[in-house]
Amino acid sequence: MKIKPIKTEEDYNATLQRLEVIFDAKRGTPEGEELEMLGISIENYENEHYPMN
């Protein structure tokens, strides 16, 4: 999967689905790197669009 910024709700949902597929990826593997980047992207999107007070 090519990692890109999450800009829409559709992007967000697609990213969550991909994260579920690779959730158990091992660190140091390509999937593990992708998992880490997706987690950061999701966290940034959620902080901006679903802030917790």
N, CA, C and O atoms as a GROMACS GRO file, in nm:
protein
  212
    1MET      N    1   0.085  -0.118   0.000
    1MET     CA    2   0.000   0.000   0.000
    1MET      C    3   0.088   0.123   0.000
    1MET      O    4   0.185   0.132   0.076
    2LYS      N    5   0.055   0.217  -0.084
    2LYS     CA    6   0.124   0.344  -0.085
    2LYS      C    7   0.064   0.431   0.026
    2LYS      O    8  -0.056   0.456   0.028
    3ILE      N    9   0.148   0.476   0.117
    3ILE     CA   10   0.100   0.556   0.229
    3ILE      C   11   0.086   0.700   0.184
    3ILE      O   12   0.178   0.758   0.125
    4LYS      N   13  -0.031   0.758   0.213
    4LYS     CA   14  -0.057   0.897   0.179
    4LYS      C   15  -0.131   0.962   0.294
    4LYS      O   16  -0.185   0.892   0.380
    5PRO      N   17  -0.134   1.093   0.299
    5PRO     CA   18  -0.203   1.160   0.408
    5PRO      C   19  -0.353   1.125   0.408
    5PRO      O   20  -0.413   1.102   0.304
    6ILE      N   21  -0.409   1.122   0.527
    6ILE     CA   22  -0.552   1.099   0.541
    6ILE      C   23  -0.620   1.236   0.535
    6ILE      O   24  -0.602   1.319   0.624
    7LYS      N   25  -0.697   1.258   0.429
    7LYS     CA   26  -0.760   1.389   0.409
    7LYS      C   27  -0.912   1.383   0.420
    7LYS      O   28  -0.976   1.485   0.447
    8THR      N   29  -0.970   1.266   0.400
    8THR     CA   30  -1.115   1.253   0.402
    8THR      C   31  -1.157   1.137   0.492
    8THR      O   32  -1.074   1.055   0.533
    9GLU      N   33  -1.284   1.132   0.522
    9GLU     CA   34  -1.338   1.021   0.601
    9GLU      C   35  -1.319   0.888   0.525
    9GLU      O   36  -1.296   0.784   0.587
   10GLU      N   37  -1.329   0.894   0.393
   10GLU     CA   38  -1.307   0.774   0.312
   10GLU      C   39  -1.163   0.726   0.325
   10GLU      O   40  -1.138   0.606   0.339
   11ASP      N   41  -1.067   0.818   0.319
   11ASP     CA   42  -0.927   0.784   0.340
   11ASP      C   43  -0.907   0.722   0.478
   11ASP      O   44  -0.836   0.622   0.493
   12TYR      N   45  -0.970   0.782   0.577
   12TYR     CA   46  -0.958   0.735   0.715
   12TYR      C   47  -1.008   0.591   0.728
   12TYR      O   48  -0.941   0.507   0.788
   13ASN      N   49  -1.125   0.563   0.671
   13ASN     CA   50  -1.181   0.428   0.679
   13ASN      C   51  -1.095   0.327   0.604
   13ASN      O   52  -1.077   0.215   0.652
   14ALA      N   53  -1.043   0.365   0.489
   14ALA     CA   54  -0.955   0.275   0.413
   14ALA      C   55  -0.828   0.246   0.492
   14ALA      O   56  -0.778   0.133   0.491
   15THR      N   57  -0.775   0.346   0.558
   15THR     CA   58  -0.654   0.328   0.638
   15THR      C   59  -0.680   0.237   0.756
   15THR      O   60  -0.597   0.151   0.788
   16LEU      N   61  -0.794   0.253   0.822
   16LEU     CA   62  -0.829   0.164   0.932
   16LEU      C   63  -0.842   0.019   0.884
   16LEU      O   64  -0.798  -0.074   0.953
   17GLN      N   65  -0.901   0.000   0.768
   17GLN     CA   66  -0.914  -0.136   0.713
   17GLN      C   67  -0.778  -0.197   0.685
   17GLN      O   68  -0.755  -0.315   0.715
   18ARG      N   69  -0.687  -0.119   0.629
   18ARG     CA   70  -0.553  -0.170   0.601
   18ARG      C   71  -0.480  -0.203   0.730
   18ARG      O   72  -0.410  -0.304   0.739
   19LEU      N   73  -0.497  -0.117   0.831
   19LEU     CA   74  -0.433  -0.140   0.960
   19LEU      C   75  -0.479  -0.274   1.018
   19LEU      O   76  -0.398  -0.348   1.075
   20GLU      N   77  -0.607  -0.306   1.005
   20GLU     CA   78  -0.658  -0.433   1.055
   20GLU      C   79  -0.590  -0.551   0.986
   20GLU      O   80  -0.563  -0.653   1.049
   21VAL      N   81  -0.564  -0.539   0.858
   21VAL     CA   82  -0.502  -0.648   0.780
   21VAL      C   83  -0.360  -0.676   0.827
   21VAL      O   84  -0.319  -0.792   0.835
   22ILE      N   85  -0.285  -0.570   0.859
   22ILE     CA   86  -0.143  -0.587   0.894
   22ILE      C   87  -0.116  -0.569   1.043
   22ILE      O   88  -0.002  -0.550   1.083
   23PHE      N   89  -0.219  -0.574   1.124
   23PHE     CA   90  -0.208  -0.542   1.267
   23PHE      C   91  -0.101  -0.623   1.340
   23PHE      O   92  -0.036  -0.571   1.430
   24ASP      N   93  -0.081  -0.748   1.303
   24ASP     CA   94   0.015  -0.834   1.372
   24ASP      C   95   0.152  -0.839   1.304
   24ASP      O   96   0.232  -0.929   1.330
   25ALA      N   97   0.179  -0.742   1.219
   25ALA     CA   98   0.308  -0.740   1.148
   25ALA      C   99   0.423  -0.725   1.247
   25ALA      O  100   0.411  -0.656   1.348
   26LYS      N  101   0.533  -0.789   1.217
   26LYS     CA  102   0.651  -0.784   1.303
   26LYS      C  103   0.733  -0.659   1.273
   26LYS      O  104   0.743  -0.615   1.159
   27ARG      N  105   0.792  -0.603   1.380
   27ARG     CA  106   0.879  -0.487   1.364
   27ARG      C  107   0.996  -0.521   1.272
   27ARG      O  108   1.045  -0.634   1.272
   28GLY      N  109   1.038  -0.422   1.195
   28GLY     CA  110   1.152  -0.442   1.107
   28GLY      C  111   1.117  -0.501   0.972
   28GLY      O  112   1.204  -0.514   0.885
   29THR      N  113   0.991  -0.538   0.953
   29THR     CA  114   0.947  -0.588   0.822
   29THR      C  115   0.881  -0.473   0.747
   29THR      O  116   0.844  -0.373   0.808
   30PRO      N  117   0.866  -0.487   0.616
   30PRO     CA  118   0.797  -0.380   0.542
   30PRO      C  119   0.656  -0.354   0.596
   30PRO      O  120   0.612  -0.239   0.604
   31GLU      N  121   0.585  -0.461   0.633
   31GLU     CA  122   0.451  -0.445   0.688
   31GLU      C  123   0.456  -0.378   0.826
   31GLU      O  124   0.368  -0.300   0.861
   32GLY      N  125   0.559  -0.409   0.903
   32GLY     CA  126   0.576  -0.345   1.033
   32GLY      C  127   0.601  -0.196   1.019
   32GLY      O  128   0.549  -0.117   1.098
   33GLU      N  129   0.680  -0.158   0.920
   33GLU     CA  130   0.705  -0.016   0.894
   33GLU      C  131   0.576   0.053   0.851
   33GLU      O  132   0.545   0.164   0.895
   34GLU      N  133   0.501  -0.013   0.765
   34GLU     CA  134   0.373   0.041   0.718
   34GLU      C  135   0.277   0.057   0.836
   34GLU      O  136   0.209   0.160   0.847
   35LEU      N  137   0.271  -0.043   0.922
   35LEU     CA  138   0.185  -0.039   1.039
   35LEU      C  139   0.216   0.084   1.125
   35LEU      O  140   0.125   0.154   1.170
   36GLU      N  141   0.344   0.108   1.148
   36GLU     CA  142   0.384   0.223   1.229
   36GLU      C  143   0.340   0.354   1.164
   36GLU      O  144   0.288   0.443   1.232
   37MET      N  145   0.362   0.367   1.035
   37MET     CA  146   0.325   0.490   0.965
   37MET      C  147   0.174   0.510   0.961
   37MET      O  148   0.125   0.622   0.976
   38LEU      N  149   0.100   0.402   0.941
   38LEU     CA  150  -0.046   0.413   0.941
   38LEU      C  151  -0.096   0.455   1.078
   38LEU      O  152  -0.188   0.537   1.088
   39GLY      N  153  -0.038   0.401   1.182
   39GLY     CA  154  -0.077   0.438   1.318
   39GLY      C  155  -0.056   0.587   1.344
   39GLY      O  156  -0.141   0.652   1.405
   40ILE      N  157   0.055   0.639   1.298
   40ILE     CA  158   0.084   0.782   1.315
   40ILE      C  159  -0.018   0.865   1.236
   40ILE      O  160  -0.070   0.964   1.287
   41SER      N  161  -0.045   0.825   1.113
   41SER     CA  162  -0.141   0.898   1.030
   41SER      C  163  -0.281   0.897   1.091
   41SER      O  164  -0.350   0.999   1.092
   42ILE      N  165  -0.322   0.781   1.141
   42ILE     CA  166  -0.454   0.770   1.204
   42ILE      C  167  -0.460   0.858   1.328
   42ILE      O  168  -0.558   0.929   1.348
   43GLU      N  169  -0.358   0.853   1.410
   43GLU     CA  170  -0.355   0.934   1.531
   43GLU      C  171  -0.365   1.083   1.497
   43GLU      O  172  -0.440   1.156   1.562
   44ASN      N  173  -0.292   1.128   1.398
   44ASN     CA  174  -0.297   1.269   1.358
   44ASN      C  175  -0.436   1.307   1.309
   44ASN      O  176  -0.488   1.413   1.346
   45TYR      N  177  -0.496   1.223   1.228
   45TYR     CA  178  -0.630   1.251   1.176
   45TYR      C  179  -0.732   1.256   1.290
   45TYR      O  180  -0.815   1.347   1.296
   46GLU      N  181  -0.725   1.159   1.381
   46GLU     CA  182  -0.820   1.156   1.493
   46GLU      C  183  -0.801   1.276   1.585
   46GLU      O  184  -0.900   1.332   1.634
   47ASN      N  185  -0.678   1.316   1.610
   47ASN     CA  186  -0.655   1.433   1.695
   47ASN      C  187  -0.714   1.560   1.633
   47ASN      O  188  -0.763   1.647   1.705
   48GLU      N  189  -0.708   1.569   1.502
   48GLU     CA  190  -0.761   1.687   1.434
   48GLU      C  191  -0.913   1.685   1.423
   48GLU      O  192  -0.979   1.788   1.440
   49HIS      N  193  -0.969   1.567   1.393
   49HIS     CA  194  -1.113   1.558   1.364
   49HIS      C  195  -1.199   1.507   1.480
   49HIS      O  196  -1.320   1.528   1.481
   50TYR      N  197  -1.138   1.440   1.575
   50TYR     CA  198  -1.211   1.386   1.689
   50TYR      C  199  -1.134   1.416   1.819
   50TYR      O  200  -1.096   1.324   1.892
   51PRO      N  201  -1.111   1.545   1.846
   51PRO     CA  202  -1.031   1.577   1.965
   51PRO      C  203  -1.101   1.535   2.094
   51PRO      O  204  -1.223   1.543   2.108
   52MET      N  205  -1.020   1.490   2.188
   52MET     CA  206  -1.071   1.456   2.321
   52MET      C  207  -1.035   1.570   2.414
   52MET      O  208  -0.920   1.613   2.420
   53ASN      N  209  -1.132   1.617   2.486
   53ASN     CA  210  -1.108   1.728   2.578
   53ASN      C  211  -1.071   1.680   2.715
   53ASN      O  212  -1.048   1.761   2.805
   0.00000   0.00000   0.00000
